Amino acid sequence: MSFMSSVIDTFRECLDQLGFGYGGSAEGATLHAEYCGEAGRFPIVIRVNDDATLVFVEVIVPLMVPEGFRPRMAEAVVRANDHLAVGCFELNMSRGQLSFRATIPIDNAPVHRDQARSLVLHSLATADCYFPAFNRLLYGDDLSAAEVIAEVEMRVVQ
């Protein structure tokens, strides 16, 4: 078994323990799953890079940001990222896709199942927590990016 396969197998075990269904890529370095959170359904992509030095967990935020809203959403992403210790939100300015990505360096070292679980759960919890704010910015009141992110952070701190 290759090192990359053993890392992916650790994440498979993690997803099994969490009760998530998943599929993989033909080359075996990527897993695809889905999580139904409090605020929405989140596709998850877990990937080991080609030289097996990094593991990425990407949670796709289930909304597309229309072109005219992308500058406001970009501001919200920057404001949210300012308070995150692990991972970051990303906005693809060309396509309007929003996601949360967390990465751990592995440098050809084994990944413990507790690390895998923590990375997956943290990524999902963060995306789920901020999702209502991103929705509100697009479809709700005329609140600013600063206001919708401040509301999330007030809730999280309490």
Residue, then its C-alpha position, 0 to 999 in steps of 0.5 A: m500500500s502506498f503512503m498516499s493510500s494509507v493517508i486516505d484510508t485514515f480519512r475513510e476510517c474517520l468518515d466511517q466513524l462519523g457515519f458519512g457515505y463517501g466515494g473516491s477518485a480513480e487515482g485514490a488520492t481524493l475522497h468525496a462526501e457530504y454533510c447535512g448540517e444545521a444550515g445546509r448540505f455541504p459537499i466535502v473533498i478530502r485530498v492529498n497533494d501529489d507529493a504527499t506533503l499536505v492533506f486538504v479538507e475542502v467544504i463547499v458552501p452551498l451557494m453561488v455568489p452572483e457577480g454583483f455581490r462578489p465584492r461584498m462577499a469577498e469582504a465578508v470572507v476576509r472578515a471571517n478569516d481574520h478570526l479563524a485559527v485553523g483554515c480559511f474561507e475562499l471565494n472564487m471571484s470568477r465562478g462565485q463559488l465559496s468554500f472553506r479549506a483547512t490543510i495540515p502538513i504531513d510531509n510523508a508522515p502518517v496521519h492519526r485518526d484523531q487528526a483526521r477527525s479533528l480536521v474534518l469536524h472543524s472544517l464542517a463546523t466552521a462552514d456550518c456556523y458562517f453559512p447563515a451569515f453568507n446567506r443573509l448577506l446575499y438574500g437578507d436584510d441590507l446588512s453590511a459584511a461587517e455586520v453579518i460576520a460580527e453577528v456570527e462571532m458574537r454568537v460563537v463567543q457567547 
